[in-house]
């Protein structure tokens, strides 16, 4: 055989091999069946607001309705442009942090509202209309209404909003940062219509939600939670994946995940043939230490030695099912594999004041003061890509931060 013939034969073999590889690659390519996004923590503090987000002075609107409109509005617009079909918002959409009842204000003497931590008590009778206007109840409802107004355009454009309760919604700060029945009830009243409105879901998603499950009623929790959790934790299947929303600050069990409820929820989904699991909660399982020269204060499900025990049990479930856990609470962006397998994705960077302060020595200076969110592409074969995006505190160009492939 001549040299030329050998070269032609070699080229032909190469083309055949390349074609075979292309066909194999094509066979492995699975179409995207669902795109969804997640972020958390858009609330601001009207007193100690973050000037990086809203400027040096507050507008007349923000002086009363401040919810970090500038950063959050931009994130929402970008998520809409990414054509996400669902947005899981991981808590702290309002400043809250009081007692959602008439007669209570954030300046109420602590002894008056601290008596039965977490339990409903008789409110202080308001004396005047001014007392009602100043009450925490009215403030909660005003802030919920403002946030609902901000996300309404996404619902109109085809994105279903999946709310996740945060500590600012459920906890009372003057009471010692513990959750209150009144606050859980205010959450259910303001967010309950989204958990889950089958008719609205069908209109946006084109199909009904599958295998919906709601948190346990009062006294029926396998985790010992005493209040009604039916509007605070919930789950469903969509496009072959399982989605679970959990309340990480139930009354009497602050900084605790509903682990036993979740484990049963996962087991039932696996029995149905589900292979991909996503979980959304407010508090991270593992606090991210964003400081380069010290440890940050623990604030996740690792808050105390007691909650570390329950956190470890929770993460055992996450690892066993190779679930991905999305959270907020820390006003920062971070992706980690705490035990080397399952991912924890913190996207508490939806507009609240950054935890990582300007000028601090940061572990990841390029992203620790970045407004960030995650958009996930779920494929027909249950593989997925988690793509994180963000823009810096100067509101520069939006850029891709990371891409994680789940096989």
C-alpha positions in Angstrom: 0.0 0.0 0.0 1.3 3.4 -1.0 2.0 6.2 1.5 -0.8 8.2 0.0 -3.2 5.2 0.3 -2.2 4.8 3.9 -2.9 8.5 4.6 -6.3 8.3 3.0 -7.2 5.2 5.0 -6.0 6.8 8.2 -8.1 9.9 7.4 -11.1 7.8 6.7 -10.7 5.9 10.0 -10.4 9.2 11.8 -13.6 10.5 10.2 -15.4 7.3 11.2 -14.1 7.5 14.8 -15.0 11.2 15.0 -18.5 10.5 13.7 -18.9 7.7 16.2 -17.8 10.0 19.0 -20.2 12.7 17.7 -23.1 10.2 17.7 -22.2 9.0 21.2 -22.1 12.6 22.4 -25.4 13.3 20.8 -26.9 10.2 22.4 -25.7 11.5 25.8 -27.1 15.0 25.2 -30.4 15.4 27.1 -32.8 18.3 26.4 -33.5 20.9 29.1 -37.0 20.3 30.5 -37.1 23.0 33.2 -35.2 26.2 34.1 -35.7 27.7 37.5 -33.9 30.2 39.7 -33.3 30.8 43.4 -32.2 33.7 45.6 -33.0 35.1 49.0 -32.7 38.1 51.4 -33.9 41.2 49.7 -35.0 42.9 52.8 -33.4 46.1 54.1 -33.3 47.8 57.5 -34.8 51.3 57.1 -32.5 52.5 59.9 -29.1 50.9 59.0 -29.7 50.5 55.3 -26.9 49.5 53.0 -25.8 52.6 51.1 -24.0 50.5 48.5 -27.4 49.2 47.4 -29.8 52.1 47.8 -27.6 55.2 47.8 -26.6 57.8 50.4 -30.2 59.0 51.1 -33.5 57.3 50.9 -36.2 58.4 48.5 -39.6 59.2 49.9 -40.8 55.7 48.8 -37.9 53.8 50.3 -38.0 55.8 53.6 -41.3 53.9 54.3 -41.3 50.9 52.0 -37.6 50.0 51.8 -37.0 46.5 50.4 -33.8 47.0 48.5 -35.6 47.9 45.3 -32.5 48.7 43.2 -30.6 45.4 43.5 -33.6 43.1 43.8 -35.4 44.7 40.9 -32.4 44.1 38.6 -32.1 40.5 39.8 -35.8 39.9 39.0 -35.5 41.5 35.6 -32.6 39.3 34.7 -34.3 36.1 36.0 -37.2 37.0 33.9 -34.9 37.4 30.8 -33.5 33.9 31.6 -37.0 32.5 31.2 -37.1 30.7 34.5 -40.3 29.0 35.1 -40.0 29.0 38.9 -38.3 31.3 41.4 -37.6 29.9 44.8 -37.1 32.9 47.2 -35.2 31.7 50.2 -36.7 34.0 52.9 -36.2 37.4 54.4 -38.3 39.3 51.9 -39.4 41.6 54.7 -37.7 43.3 57.6 -40.3 42.0 60.1 -38.6 40.8 63.3 -41.3 41.9 65.6 -44.7 40.4 66.7 -47.3 40.4 64.0 -50.2 41.5 66.3 -52.0 44.8 66.9 -50.6 46.6 70.0 -47.0 45.4 69.5 -44.4 47.7 68.1 -40.7 47.2 67.7 -40.3 49.6 70.7 -42.6 47.6 73.0 -41.0 46.8 76.4 -39.5 43.3 76.0 -41.1 42.0 79.2 -44.5 42.6 77.6 -43.9 40.3 74.7 -41.3 37.9 76.1 -43.5 36.0 78.5 -44.5 33.0 76.5 -41.7 32.8 73.9 -43.2 31.5 70.7 -46.7 31.1 72.1 -49.6 33.3 71.3 -50.4 35.8 74.1 -53.1 38.4 74.5 -52.0 41.6 72.6 -51.9 44.9 74.2 -55.1 46.7 73.4 -54.4 49.7 71.0 -55.6 53.0 72.4 -55.7 55.0 69.2 -55.5 54.7 65.4 -51.9 55.8 65.7 -51.2 52.7 67.9 -52.5 50.5 65.1 -50.5 52.3 62.4 -47.3 51.9 64.5 -48.0 48.2 65.3 -45.8 45.4 64.0 -48.8 43.8 62.4 -49.4 46.7 60.1 -45.7 46.9 59.3 -45.5 43.2 58.5 -48.4 43.4 56.1 -47.1 46.6 54.4 -43.8 45.0 53.8 -45.4 41.8 52.5 -47.5 43.8 50.2 -44.6 45.7 48.8 -42.6 42.5 48.2 -45.6 40.9 46.5 -45.9 43.9 44.3 -42.3 43.6 43.2 -42.5 39.9 42.2 -46.0 40.2 40.6 -44.5 41.1 37.1 -42.7 37.7 37.1 -45.9 35.9 37.8 -47.5 37.8 34.9 -44.6 36.9 32.6 -44.7 33.2 33.3 -42.6 32.6 36.4 -44.2 30.9 39.5 -43.0 32.3 42.8 -42.2 29.7 45.4 -41.8 31.4 48.8 -39.5 30.1 51.6 -40.0 31.4 55.2 -37.0 33.2 56.7 -36.2 34.2 60.2 -37.2 37.8 59.6 -40.7 36.5 58.8 -41.0 34.1 61.6 -38.8 35.4 64.5 -39.2 38.2 67.0 -35.9 40.0 67.7 -37.0 41.7 71.0 -38.2 38.3 72.2 -34.7 36.9 71.9 -34.7 35.9 68.2 -37.3 33.2 68.6 -40.2 32.3 66.3 -43.7 33.3 67.2 -47.1 31.8 66.3 -48.4 35.2 65.3 -45.6 35.6 62.8 -46.1 32.1 61.3 -49.8 33.0 60.9 -49.0 36.3 59.2 -46.7 34.3 56.8 -49.4 31.9 56.0 -51.9 34.7 55.4 -49.5 36.6 53.1 -47.8 33.7 51.3 -50.3 30.8 51.6 -52.0 31.4 48.3 -48.7 30.6 46.5 -48.3 27.2 48.4 -49.4 25.8 45.9 -52.2 27.3 43.8 -52.8 24.5 41.3 -54.8 26.5 38.9 -52.2 29.3 38.7 -49.4 26.7 38.6 -51.0 25.0 35.6 -51.4 28.2 33.8 -47.7 29.1 34.1 -46.2 25.6 33.9 -48.5 24.0 31.4 -49.2 21.0 33.7 -50.4 20.3 37.2 -47.9 20.0 40.1 -47.3 16.3 40.9 -47.4 14.6 44.3 -47.9 17.8 46.4 -47.2 17.4 50.1 -47.6 20.0 52.8 -46.0 20.3 56.2 -47.6 18.6 59.2 -50.5 20.2 61.1 -50.0 21.4 64.7 -49.1 18.4 66.9 -48.5 16.0 64.0 -44.9 16.7 63.3 -42.5 13.8 63.4 -39.8 16.4 64.4 -41.7 17.6 67.4 -42.8 20.9 66.0 -45.9 22.1 67.8 -47.4 24.7 65.4 -49.1 24.3 62.0 -46.4 23.9 59.4 -48.7 23.2 56.4 -47.9 26.6 54.8 -44.3 26.8 55.9 -42.9 23.5 54.5 -44.1 21.8 51.3 -42.9 19.7 48.4 -43.9 18.5 44.9 -42.5 16.8 41.8 -41.9 18.6 38.5 -40.3 17.4 35.3 -39.0 14.3 37.0 -37.3 16.1 39.9 -38.4 16.6 43.5 -38.5 20.0 45.1 -38.8 20.5 48.9 -39.2 23.8 50.8 -38.4 23.7 54.5 -39.0 26.1 57.4 -35.7 26.3 59.3 -37.1 28.4 62.2 -40.3 26.7 63.5 -41.8 27.9 66.8 -39.9 26.4 69.7 -37.2 24.8 67.5 -35.3 27.7 66.0 -32.4 26.9 63.6 -33.8 23.4 63.1 -34.8 21.6 59.9 -37.7 19.2 59.7 -35.4 16.3 59.1 -37.7 13.4 59.8 -40.4 15.0 57.7 -37.9 15.6 54.8 -36.5 12.0 55.1 -40.0 10.5 54.7 -40.7 13.0 51.9 -37.5 11.9 50.0 -38.2 8.2 50.5 -41.6 8.5 49.0 -40.2 10.5 46.0 -37.5 7.9 45.5 -40.1 5.1 45.5 -41.8 7.0 42.7 -38.6 6.8 40.6 -37.3 10.4 41.4 -33.5 10.7 41.0 -32.9 14.4 41.4 -33.6 16.3 44.7 -33.6 20.0 45.4 -34.1 21.6 48.8 -34.7 25.2 49.7 -34.4 26.6 53.2 -33.5 29.9 54.7 -30.6 29.1 57.1 -27.5 27.4 55.7 -26.6 24.1 57.2 -23.0 25.2 57.5 -22.2 28.8 58.1 -19.8 30.2 55.5 -16.7 31.9 57.0 -16.2 34.8 54.6 -13.4 36.4 56.6 -9.9 35.7 55.6 -8.4 36.3 59.0 -11.0 35.1 61.4 -14.2 33.2 62.0 -17.7 34.7 61.5 -20.4 34.2 64.1 -22.3 31.0 63.6 -25.8 31.7 62.3 -27.0 28.7 60.3 -28.3 25.3 61.5 -24.9 25.1 63.3 -26.0 27.9 65.7 -25.6 25.9 68.9 -24.2 22.5 69.9 -27.7 21.2 70.2 -28.7 22.4 66.7 -25.4 21.0 65.3 -26.7 17.5 66.2 -29.9 18.1 64.3 -28.0 19.8 61.5 -25.8 16.7 61.1 -28.9 14.5 60.9 -30.3 16.8 58.3 -27.2 16.7 56.2 -27.1 12.9 56.4 -30.4 13.0 54.5 -29.1 15.5 52.0 -26.0 13.4 51.4 -27.9 10.1 51.2 -30.0 11.4 48.3 -27.3 13.6 46.8 -29.7 16.5 47.1 -28.7 20.1 46.5 -29.5 22.5 49.3 -30.1 26.2 48.5 -30.2 28.7 51.3 -29.9 32.4 52.3 -29.6 34.1 55.7 -26.0 35.0 55.3 -26.0 38.0 53.0 -23.3 36.6 50.8 -22.8 34.1 47.9 -20.9 30.8 48.4 -20.9 27.3 46.9 -19.5 24.4 48.9 -19.5 20.7 49.4 -19.4 20.5 53.2 -18.7 16.7 53.2 -17.4 16.4 49.7 -20.5 15.2 47.9 -23.8 17.2 48.2 -23.7 20.9 47.4 -24.8 23.8 49.6 -25.4 26.9 47.6 -25.8 30.1 49.6 -27.5 32.9 47.6 -28.6 35.2 50.4 -27.4 38.0 48.2 -30.7 39.4 46.8 -30.2 43.0 48.0 -29.9 42.9 51.8 -26.9 44.7 53.4 -23.8 42.6 52.7 -22.5 40.6 55.7 -19.0 41.0 54.3 -18.3 44.7 54.9 -16.3 46.9 52.6 -12.6 47.0 53.6 -12.7 43.6 55.5 -10.1 41.0 54.6 -12.3 38.6 52.6 -11.9 34.9 51.8 -13.3 35.5 48.3 -13.0 39.2 47.6 -14.2 38.8 44.0 -17.6 37.5 45.1 -18.2 38.1 48.8 -19.7 41.5 48.1 -21.7 40.4 45.0 -25.4 40.5 44.4 -25.9 36.9 43.2 -28.5 34.2 42.4 -28.5 30.8 40.8 -30.4 29.6 37.7 -30.7 25.8 37.2 -31.2 23.9 34.0 -32.8 20.5 34.6 -32.4 17.9 31.8 -34.7 15.1 30.8 -32.2 12.5 32.1 -32.2 14.2 35.6 -28.8 15.8 35.1 -28.6 19.5 35.8 -26.4 22.6 35.6 -26.4 25.1 38.4 -25.2 28.4 36.9 -24.6 31.3 39.3 -24.7 34.9 38.2 -24.1 38.3 39.8 -23.0 41.9 39.7 -20.8 43.8 42.1 -21.7 46.4 44.7 -21.1 49.1 42.2 -23.8 47.6 40.0 -21.4 46.7 37.2 -22.0 44.2 34.4 -23.8 41.0 35.2 -21.4 38.1 34.8 -21.4 34.3 35.3 -19.8 33.3 38.5 -19.7 29.6 38.4 -21.2 26.5 36.7 -21.7 23.2 38.6 -22.7 20.1 36.7 -24.9 17.5 38.5 -24.8 14.1 36.8 
